[in-house]
Amino acid sequence: DTNNQFSTITQQDTIEINNTKQSSNGVNKVKTSKINSEILENNKVESTTTKSKTQYKITNETYSNYFTSSGKMSSNIEKNAILDISGTLSNKNMIISTPVTITSTDGTGQLIEGTIKIVSAGSGTNVTNIKIKNTIDYQYGIFIENSNNNILSYNNIHCDGSRGYGIIMINGKYNIIMNNNISEDETDIGWTHSPIIIANSHNNTIKNNNIKTNVSNGIYFCTYSIGDYNTESPSTNNSVINNTIHGVDTSWCYGIQVMGYNNYILNNTVIGSYRGISSEYSLDVNDEKGGNIIIGNYLNATSLNIFGGSNSIIKNNIIDGTAVGISVSSKSQVSNNTINTGNSKGITITNSNNSIINNIINTNSGYPIYLYGDIQGNIITSNKINSNTTGIIILKQSSTKKPKNTKIIQNTIIVNSEYTIDAYDSINTTFSLNTLVSSQSIGLDSIRYSSDNSTIINNTQPSKTIELTQANYNTYFDENGNSIIGKINSEDTIKLSTDIKNRNMTFNVPIKLNGNKHVLYNVTITLLEDASGSTISNLTIINSNQKGIILKESNNNKIINNKINANETKSSYGIYLYDSSYNIIQENTITTYGNFVNFGIFLFESNNNKIINNKVNTEESGISQPYATSIMIDETTDIKEIFATYSILLIYSSNNNVTQNKIKLTSKFTKYQQPTEQCMNSMVGIDIYYDSNNNNVENNDIEVNGLNPYSYGFGVLGSVWATNTSANNNKFISNNVTVGGGYFATGFIAGLNSYNTELMNNKIEVTSQITAYGITLEASQNSIIIGNTVNQKSSINFLMELYTSNNNQIINNTLKAKGDTVYGIAGKESSNNNIFKNTIIANNTKTQQTNKIFHNDSIDVGNAGIMFYINSNENIIKENTIISNGNYAINITKSINNKIQDNSLKSNKLYGDDAIYTDKNNSVSGNFLYYIDLVVSDA
């Protein structure tokens, strides 16, 4: 479990709940509590014995107690033990033959001229926070050999000897190499010491590493000999994600070199290498095909940015600098890349059956797209090309080796040159629906071709302006609402000259559509893939039983300053992005309401979009609905465990910015609705679901108010229960959130398999008649909760709740609530959390619990500033200020190895250490009543 990789204690139940109080002298005093008696009765568990992980302190002096002179591990070292390195180990190796954690708790642990080698029997080892510096030949940093399920993280490795690799892996599977700093310097022996080198290894993850190489490949999946090891087997199904690599201009230095197939190269940054990403090998046996997937990378190489082997997918990359952009082999797809290459070529094609789709290519004197030799079946479509030379050039190798059967379709090419396309050397070339402008001509006249061997279809002149009316609509659209090719061409501007009613508009070329102060009634606007790059602005759309604006596989569009009112019985969407990326949705006013599904702005499988400064008004139906295990979002797509009403919703969508929007979400229920089997209506302001990563939700105003059963402000959920998808690295920053509910209201929730969520500097206010939650962490891990203010008023209050949520940082938050029962922070089965410097005011207004009959949660109601129980271990609670009129300010039971120290604590009648109710296996020290500012005078 990578989320608990640094855990040092076995977490088991040890103490019955809430039946003892540890005094300052360590003697347990029996206490009774009316509030806790029911918890005790309902949660009786037999006591068991626990054992801490064995920890060995490894120094230069004690090394021989645990390893032989050759580095062989002692058989006395226990499985899952911690090897804690302190100080420098010189000329000492470690051969790990049982799974352990190798770390340095004091941060001084380093190996000089030493290697950590993990062999098969050591599978499951973690190596973290270790420094390694080697200069001699064949001295590796960390070596994984025939070993699986290891984690190498937060290490600092520098190796310079011949074949002195930083991290080397031979025959490894399911290993994780993450968050390391790895470097090498050029030496007399040259190129044979890559920072990371891997051979015949599969299903590994290499992510978030910082790599500096001055001569060799940065990350190298190799099929040649490595040191003493010979292998010709390619590596497969590995993921290389979000690494930063700095290289140099030498032909031995590729940022990422992949000799294998079905590997994922995602969201990396490569600067300065001779090649940025190089992909070789592919699987092409019978009907089984697979190359490598290269998506979302930023590259600035010195010779060639991306070399793609056969069957590759090269998508959504950004390429800058003076080197060649992309070179492809065969049967590959190159799409949605942005390429700026100066005097070098943009895309070179020297093999067959490739698709070059929807790329933006800018060059100075280098050809944007270059085809050469005896190749055939290449398709070049929907690209935008700007250059001072010919946009697409097709050249023969000899009189018998000419490019054949090339299709050039729907491209926009603007060049300061005689020809937009030079295809004179080619055979059977198709030119169709291109927009072409050269320095000397436009349209067909700008193409150099052989008329005997070409097919010409409507290559157009520059854009025009169309004054669209109800009367001339059929001139430009067919009976199904599709724009007519040749009537509406790429980059045309369409202005409404009258109101238009009951006529849909679907575009298959990029256009500019402007409302011009007129109204569309019952008109849905759809942009298809070939309409990428469109602008829709200043429209007023009023629809009944129709969606507003749909982007379907359409990218780089701008949807700006539109007013959309959508009322649809089954599924009411204001703006819907389906598999659409790099769009800007800005300054729109959207109102949606309907009888069932109701989404203001909806992103599905859509990445890198900007949702900025929109006003989204959404109204929940007020029609009682039972809980739905899944919801059909369109005719074919069924999504599990989502609700029917969201103002802004992201599903399977990453790298989006949702900023400065004003959300107002209400319900049509006019009286309080207790949840029943037939009434489970729920609504959410902004939500992120399922395999959605790196989204930023910032500076939004979110107002949610309704008497429906369940109301939420904003949140993130990684997966459906019993599945393994996740949501990672999503940020929620500086939002103002107000949630008013009937039965249940929540400000923020991070749900199942949400990892590394950041919730910072938000203002959250929650009111409810029955139950209110400020911040909920439910089966989420590694969250950062810093600087938030939560104010809450309800009968039952949980200002912050943790359920099976571990490794969180909860720091500098202000939590205040009033109600019949108040928990400041309540946790169950939640461990390794740091709770520092928070201010918690948790005062209940009545002496007995009310509305408990309506409470349905794994954590029962109660009163305390902080409460943890049942397997909530190794939490650190430090330097908090807590005021509670419950019996105790802090209540921790049936949990071990928690540290409670240096807090300002005041409960109903107790303060300091005495205001803590806990088991004896927890540490209590230095708690007091109030902070005092002490001024010392020199007098």
N, C-alpha and C positions, 0 to 999 in steps of 0.2 A: 504494500500500500504506500504509494509515493507521498501521500499526504501526511503520513506519520513517520517519515524517514528519520527524523531526528529524535524520536521518542526514546527515552532512556529507562522507562519503568513499565513493567507489565501491568496492565490496567485491569483489575478484577474487583468485584465487590468484596468488601471486608467487614464493614460495620453496619449494624442495623440502623435504620434511618431515624434521626432526630431523638435519640434517647440518651445522649451524653453531652456534657459540656466540659471542654478542657480548660482547666484553670491554669494560672501562671506557673504553678509548681509541677505541672504535668499530671496531677491526680484527676481522674475523671469523676465528676460529680453528677449524680442522677438528677435530671430535670424533667419537668412535665410541661406540656404545652397543649392547650386546647386546639390551637390552630393545626399543630403538627400531629395530633393523635390519630386523625383519620388517615393521613398520609402513611404513618407507621403501620396502621392496621392493614391497609390495602397493599403494602409493598414489603411484606416480610420475605426476606431472603436469607438462607442459611449462610453463616459466616464461612469464608474460605481463607486459605493461606495464600499470600502473595509473595513473590520474590522479585527483587530488583534485578535488572540486567547486571551481570558482572562487569566491572570496569577495571581495566588494566592501564596503569600509567606507564607510557613508553618514553624513556629518555635515552640519551646516548649511553648512560651508565646501566640502565635496566634492560636494554634491548636484548642482551644475551639470555635473560631469564625466559624470553618468549620466542626467540628465533635462534637458529643455528647460525654459524658464520656465513653460510651460503644463503641464508634468508628463509630456510624452511621453518614453517610455523610449528610451535610446540603443540603436541596432541592434548596438552592440558588446558589449552584455551577453549573456553566453552562456546558452544553455538550461540549466536546472537549477542555475544559480548561486545563491549565497547573498548576499542584500543585508542586510548587518549594520548596523543603524541604531544610532548612538551619539549620545546627547545629544538636544537638541530641534531639530526642523525646524519653522520658523515660516512659515506662509502658503505651504506647498509641497505640491503634489499629486504623486501617482505613478500613472501610467497604465501598467498592467502588460500588455505585449503579447507576452511569452514566459514560459513557466512557470519560476518561481523560488521560492526560499524567502526570505521577508522576516521577519527576526527581530532581536532585540537580545541579543547574547550577554552584554553587561555589564549588562543590565536597565535601562539609562537611556534607551533609544530611545522618543521620543514625537513625535507630530505635533500641533502647535497650529494650528488653522484649516487643516487639510489633509485630503485624502481619498486613500485607496488604492483605485483603480479597476481591476478585473480585467476585461479584455475577452475576446472569444472566443479570440484567439491566445494569451492568457495562461492558458488552461485547464490545470489541474494545478498551480496555484500554492498554496503554503502561507504563511499569515500567522500568526505566533505571537509572543507575548510583546511586543506593541507597545501603547503607551498612545496614545490619541487624545482630544483635548479640543477641541471646536468650539462656538462660540457664534453664528456668523453665519448668515444665512439661506442655505438650499440647500447647506449644507456638510455632506456625508455623512461618516460615519466610514469604512466600507468598502463599496464598491459592486461587486457582481457583475453584469455586464451581458452577456447572451448567452454565458455562460461556464460550463463544467462541470468537475466533479471537483476542485474547490478545497477546501482545508481552512482554516478560520479557528478558531484555538484559543488559549486562555490570553491573550486580549487584554483590555485595560481601556479602554472606550469611553464617553465622555460627550458628548452633543450636545444643544444647546438652541436653535439657530436655527429659524426657520420652515422646515418641511420639511427639517430637518437630522437625518435619520435616522441611528441608530447603525450598523446594518447594513441595506443595501438590496439586494434581489436581483430582477432583471428577467430573465425567460426563462432561468433557470438550472436545471441538472439535475445530480443526483448530487454535490451539494456537501455538506460537513459543517461545521456551525457548533457548536462544542463548547467547554465550560469557559471561556466568556468572562464578564466582568462588564460589563454594559451598562446605562446609566442616562440619564435626562433629567429636567430640572426644569421646573416650570411657569413660563411667561414670558407677556409681554403678548400674544404671538401665539397662545397657546392650544395646541390639541390636535394640531397637524400635525407631530409629530416622534416617531413611535413608535421605541422602541429597536431592534426588528427588524421590517421590513416587506418583504413578498414578493409578487410578482405573476407570474402565468402561469409558474409554476415547478413542477417535478415531480421526485419521487424524491430529495428532499433530506432530510437528517437534522439536526435541531436538538436538541441534548441537553446536559444538565448545565450550562446557563448560569444565571447569577444576574442577574435583571433587576429594575430599580427604575424605576417610571414614576410621575410625579406629575400627569399629565393625559391621556396618550394610551394607546392599546392597547399592551400589552406585546409580544406576538408577533402580527403582523397579516398574514394572507393576504388580499390586497386585490384587488377587481375595479374599483375606481375609479381616477381619475387619481392618479399619484404624481409629484409634482414636475412635470417636463416630459414625463412618460410617460403615455400613455393606453392602458388595456387593460381589456377586459371579460371576458377568459378566466379561468376558475377555475383554481386550483392543485390538483394531484392527487398522490396516492401519496407524500405527505411524512410524515415521522415527527417528532413533537415529544415528546421523552422526558426525564423527570427534570429539568425546569427548575424553578427557584424564582422566582416573580414576586410582587413587592409593588406594589400599585396603590393608587388612591385612590377616594373616593366621588364620582365625576363621571361623567355619562352618556357621555363620550367615552372612558372608560377601561375597556376589557375586558381581562382578563388575557391570554386567548388568543382571538383572533377569526379564525375559519376560514371563508373564502368559497371553497369548493371541495368536493371529494368524494374518498372513498377515502383520506382522511388519517387517521393514527393519532396520537391524543393520549393519551399513556400516562405514568402515574406522576409527574405534575407537581404542584407545590404552588403554589396561587394564594391570596394573602392581600390583602384590602382593596379589590379592584377592584369597580366597579359591577356588571359581570358577570364571573363567573369564567372560564367557557369558553362561547363562542358559536359555533354551527355553522350555517352556511347553505349552500344549494345541495345538490343530490343528483343522481345519475344515475338516470334511470328511463325508459329507452328500450327498447321491446320487452321482451325477457326479461332485459336487462342492468340491474341495479340496484346502487346503491351510495351510501351516505351517508358519514358520518365515524364513526370508532370512538373512543370516549372511555372509557378504562378505567384504573382504579387511581389516580385523582387525589385529592388532598386540597384542599378548597376552603372558603374562608370569605370570601365576597363580601358586598357591602353591599345589593344589590338582587335579583339572580338569580344563582344559582351555575352552573347549566348550562342553556343553551338548545340543544336538539337539533333540527337540521333533519330532513327526511324521510329514511327508511331508515337512521337512525343506530342504533348500538349504544352504549348507555350502561350501563356495568357496573363493579361493584366499586369505586365511588367512595365517599369519605367526605366528608360535607358537614356543617359546623358553622356556628353563628352565628344571625343573625336574618333572613337573606334567604330568598327562595323557593328551594326546593331544586332542582327540575328542571322545566323546561317543554319539552314535546315537540310536534313537528309531527305527522307521519303515518308509518305503516309502520315504526315504530321499536321497539326492544326496550330496556326499562329494567329491569335485573336486578341483584340482589345488592348494591345500594347501601345505605349506612347514612346516614340523613338526620336531623339534629337542627336544627330551624328555629325554635323558640320561637313567636313570634306570626305567623309567615308560613306559607304553604302548603308542603306537602312536595313533591307532584308535581301539576302542572297539565296537563290534557289538553284541547286545543281543536281537535283534528283526529282523524282516523279511523284504525282498524286498527293500534293500538299494543298492545304486550304489556307489562304491568307485573308483574314476577315477582320474588318472593322478596326484596323490599326490607324493611329495618327502618326505620320512620318514627316519630319522636317529635316531637310539637309541643305547644305550650301552647294558644294560642287559634286558631292557623292550621289550616285543614283539611289533614289528612295527604294525601288524594287528592281532587282537585277536577276534575270534568268539566263542560264548558259548551258549549252551542250545538248546531248541526245536525251532529252527528258520529255515527259508528256503528262497530260491529265492534271495540270495544276490549275487551281481556281483562285482568282484574285478578286475579292468583292468587298464593297462597302468601306473601303479605306479612304482616308483623307490625306492627301499628299500636297506638300508645299516644298518647292525647291527652285534653285537657280539653274538646274539642269533637267534633262528629260526625266519625267516622273516614273515611267516603267520602261525598261529596255530589255529586249529579248534577243540574244545573240547566239549564232550557230558556233559550233566547235570546228566544223568542216562542212564541205558541201554535202556530205552524207549524214552528218550528225547535227540535226536541227531540232529545236524545241517544237513539239507538236501538241495540238488539242488543248491549247491554253484558253481559259475563259476569263475575260476581264469585264466585270459586271458592277454597275452601280457605284463606281468610285468617283470621288471628287478630286480632280487633279488641277492644281493651279501652279504654273511654272513660269519662270523668266527665261524661257528657252524656246527654240523653234518648235519642238514637238512635246506634246504631253506624253505620248506613247510612241515608242519606236519598236515595231514588231516586223520589220521588213524581212528578217532572217527566219521567221517562224512559219509553220505550216498549220493550216486549219485553226486559226485563232478567231475567237468570238469576242466582239466588242459590243456591249449592250448597256444602255441606260446610264452611261457615264456622263458626268458633268465635267467638261474639259475646257480649260482656258490656258493658252500659251501666250508668249509675248507677241506672236505674229498672227494668231488665228484662234478660233473657238470651235467646239464641237468636233465633228468628223474631220474637218480640215486640219486639225492639230495632230492627227494620227498619221504616222508613216507606216504603211502596210502594203502587202501584195494583194491586189484585189482578187487574184485567182484563188487565193487560199484563205480567205477571211469571210466571216459572217458579221454584218453590220446591222445593229438594231438601235435606232433612236438615241444616239449619243448627243447630248443636249448642249445648248448654249447657256450662258449665265442665268441666274435666277430672275424671276419677274414678280410683280405684285398682282394678286388676284383679289378683286372686290367680290366677296361671296355673299349671295342673297338666297332667300328661300326660292326665288324663281329660277336662278341659274345653278342651283345645287346639283342637279342631274348632269350638268356638263362636266363636273369635276369628280363626281362619286357615282359608283354603280349602285344597283338596287340593294346591295348588302352593306352599303356605306363605306366600301373600300375606295380609296383614292385611285383615280384612273391614271395609269402610267402614260406619260406624254402630255397629259393635261395639267397634272401637278407634278413638278419635277423637283429634284434636289435643290434645297436652299430657297425655294419659292416662299414669298411672304403672302399669307392669306389674311385679309382683313374682313371682318363682318361689316356688311353695309346695311343689313336689316337684322331683326330678330329671326331666329331659325327654330322651328318646332319639329319634333318627332323625326329627326334625321340624325343618325349616328355618323361619326367621322373616324375612320381607321386609316392611318397613314403608313405607307411603306417606303417613303423617302424622307430625309430630314427636311423639315419645314419650319417656318415661323408663323404661328397662329396668334392673332391679336383680336381681342373682343371689340375694340373700337367703340365702347360704350353701348353695345347691343347685347341681347340676352339669348342664351341657348336654353330652350325648354325641352326637356326629355331628350337630351342629346348626350351620348357618352363619347368621350374622346379617347382613342386608343392609339398608342405609338408602338409599332412592331420593331423587330430587331433592325430592319433596314432603315427605319426612321431615326436611328440613333443620331444624336446631335441636334435634335429639334428644340425649339423654344415655344412654350405656350404661356401667354401672358394676358392679363387684363380681361379675362373672360368672366362672365357671370353665368353660372350653370344652375338651373333649377330643375331637378329631376324627381319624378315619381316612379318608383319601381325600376330605377336604373342607377348604375354607378356613375361616379363623376368622371375621373380621369384614370386611365389604366395604362401602365407601361409594361409591356410584355417582352421580356428579353431585349430590352431597349436601354441603351447606355448614353451617358454624357448629354443628357437632356436638362433643360431648365424649365421648371414649372413655377412661375413667379406671378404674384399679385393677382391671383384669381379668387373669385367668390363662388363657393360650391355649396349647394344645398341638396342633399341626397336623402330621399325617403324611400326605402325599399322594403318590401314585406319580409323577404327571406334573408338577404344579405346586403346591407347598406354600407357601401364604402365611399368615402370622399375621394381619396387618392390611393391607388393600389399599384405597388411595384412588385412585379413577378419576375424573378431572375433578372433583375435590372440593376446596374451598378454605375457609380460615378455620376449620379444625377444630383441636381440641386432643387430642393423643394423649399421655396422661400416666400415669406410674406403673403401667404394665402390665408383666406378666412373660410373655414370648413365647418359646416353644420350637418350632422348626420343623425337620423333617428329612424326607427323601424320596429318591426314586431319581433325580430329574433337577433340575427347577427348584425352587429353595428360597430364598425371600425372607422374612425376618422381618417387616419393615415396608417396604411398597412404595408409592411415590407416582408416579402417571402423570398428566401434565397437571394437576397439583394445586398450588395456590399458596397462600401466606400461611398455612400450617399451622404448628403448634407441636408438635414431637416432643420431649417433655421427660421425663427421669428414668425412662425405661423400662429394663427388663432384657431383653436380646435374646440368646437362646442359639440358635445355628444350627449344624447339623451337615451338612457336605458328605457326599455319598452314599457315597464310597469305591468307587463303581462306575466303571470306566474309561470315559471319554467322549472321542470325537474332537472336534476343534475344530468348532464350529457357526458358520456364517456369520451365522445369525440364530436367534432363539428366539421361539416363539409365547408371548406372555404371557397371552393368553386365546383365545377361539374365533376371533377375527377380527384380532387385532393382532400383527404380526410385527416384531420389533425386531432390527436388525443390530448385530453386533459387541458383544454383551454376553455375560457369563458366566452360568452356571447358579446360582451361589450367592452371595448377599449377605445380610448382616444388616440393613442399611438401604440402600435404593436409591431414588434420585430420577431420573426421566426426564421431560424436558420440563416441569419443575416449578421455580417461582421463588418468591423471597421467603419461604422456609421457614426456621424455626429448629429445628435439631437439637442439643439441648443436654442435658448432664448424664446421658446414657444410658450404661449399662454393656453393652458388647458382648463376647460370648464366642463365637468362631467356631472350630470344630474340624472335623477330617476323620476319616472312618472308615478311611482307609488305615492299616494297621498297620506298614508298612515303606516305605522310601524308594522313590519313584516317579520314575524318569527319564522326561522327556516323550518320547512316541512319537506316531506318527500316530494311534494308537488310545487314547492317554491324554494329554489336554491339560487335565485338570481344574484349574479355577481358582476361587479364592474371595476375597471382598473384605469388609472390615468395613463401611465407609460409602463410598458412591460416588454421584457426581452426573454425569448424562449429558445432552448434547444440548439446546441451547436452554434451559438451566436457569441462571437468573441471580439474583444477589443473595441467595443462600442463606447461612446462618450455621451453621457446625458448630463448637460450642464446648463445652469442659469435658467432653468425653466420655472414658470409659475404653474403649479398644479393644484386645482381646486376640485375636490370630489365630494359630493354632498347628495345623500339620498336615503330613503327609508327602506330600500331593498335589503335583503339579509346580509350581504357581504360587500364591503367597499374597501378598495385598496388604492394607495397613492401611486407607488411605482415599485418596480422590482425586477428580479431576474430569476430564471429557472433553467437549470442545465439539462434536465432529462425527464422523460416520463418515468414513473416509478417502475423498477425492475428492468430498466434499460441503462446503457452505459454512455450515452452522449453527455456532453458537458458544455458549460458556458464559462469562458475564461477571460480574465483581465478586463471586465467591464467596469466603467467608472461612472459614478453618480456624484456630481460635485456642484455645490452652491445652488441647489434648487430650493425653492420655497414651496412647501407641500402642506395643504390643509385638507384633512379628510374628516367628514362628518357622516356617521352611519347610524343605522338603527340597532340591529342586533350585534354586528361585528364590524370593526373598522381597523385598518392597519395602514401605517404610514409607508414603511418600506419592508420588503421581504426578499431575502436571497434564499432560494430553494435548492432542491436536490441537485447535487453535482455542479453547483456554482463554485468556481474556484477563483481565488485572487481578486475578488470583487473589492473595489474601493468606494467607500461611502464617506465623503468628506465635506464638512462645512455646510451641511444642509440644515434648513429650519423646517421642523416637522411639527404640526399641530394635529392632534387626533381627538375627536369626541365621539362618544357612542352611548347609547342607552344601556347596553349590557356589557360588552367586552371591547377593550381597545388595546392595540399593540402599537408601540412606536416603531421599533426596529425588530424584525424577526430574522434569525439565522437558522434555517431548518435544513439539516443535512447538507449544509454548505461548508466549505473549508477555506482557510487561509484568507479570510476577509480582513480588510483594513478599515476600521470604523473610527474616524478621527474628526474631532472638532464639530460634531453635530449638536444641535439644540433640539430637544424633544419636550414639548408640553402636551399634557394629556388630561382628559377628564372623562371618566366613565364609572360605571358601577364596579367593574373588574378591570384592573390595569396591569399590563405588563409593558413597562417602558422599553425593555429590551429582553427578548427571549432567545435562548440558544437551545436547540434540540439536535443532538448528535452532530454538533458543529465544533470543529477543532482548529487549533493553530491560528486563532484570530487575534488581531491587535485592536484593542478597544481603549482608546486614549483620548483624554481631553474633551469628553462629551459632557453636556449638561442635560440631565434627565430630571423632569419634574412632573408630578401627577397628583391629582386629587380623585378620591373615589372610596367606595366601600372597602376595597382591598387594593393594595398597591405593592407590586414588586418592581424595584428599580431595574435590576438585571437578574433574570431567572434562567437557570440552565439545568439540563438533564443529559447525562451521557455525553458531556462536552468537556474536552480536555485540552491541555497545552495552550490555554488562552492567556494572553497578557492583558490585564485590566488595570490601567495606570491613569492616575490624575483626573479621574472623572468626578463631577459633582452630581450627587444623586439626592434628591429630596422626594421621599416616598412616604407621604403621610396619608393614612386612611382617615376618612371622615366619620366612620361609624365603628362601634366596638364589636360588631358581629358581621359575619359574611352575609351578603344578600345576593340574590339572583344566581346563587351557585347552581341551582337546579338547571339553569340554562348553559352552564359552562361545560364545554366538551373539548378538553385539551389533555395532552399527555402530562402536562404540569398543572397541578391543582392550584387553586387560588391561595393567597396568603399575603402576609405583610412583612417586608424586609427590604433593606437597600439592595443587598445582593444575596441570592439563594442559589446554591448548587446542590444537586443530590444525584445519587445512583450513578456510579462510574464516571464522575466528573473529577478527573485527576490531573495533578501537575499544573493547575492554574496558578498564576501569580497575580495577587490582588494587592496593589501597592500605591500609596500616596493618593488615595481617593478621599473625597470629603462626602460623608454619608450622614444624612439626617432621616431617621425613620421613627414613627411612633408605634412600630411593631415591637414585639418583645426583644428582638435582636436586630442590630444593624446589618450583620452578616450571619448567614445560616448555611453551613456546609456540612452535609451528612452523607454517610454511605459512600464516601469518596476519600482518596488518599493522596498524600504528597502535594497538597496545595500549600502555598505560602501566602500568608496574610500579614502584611507588615507595613508599618509607617502610615497607617490610614487615620484620618480624623473621623471618629465614629460616635454617634449619639443615637440611642434608641429611646424607647419610652421611659425607662428608668435606669439604663446603664450607659456607660461610655467606655471608650478605649478598648483594651483587650476584653473587658467583661461584657462588652456589647456583641461578642462573637460567640456563636453556638456551633461547635464543631466536634468532630471525632478526634481521638488522640493521635491519629496518624497524619495529621496536618500540622503545619508550623505556624505559630502565632507569635508575633513579636512587635514591640515598638508602636502599638496603636495608642491613640491619645484622644483627647476631646476636641481641642481647637488648635489651629495654627496661630502662632504668635509672631508678630514682626518685632524683632529685637534690634534696638538702636544702641550702639556702643559709642560713648563720647570719649574724647581724648582728655577731658577735664578731670 
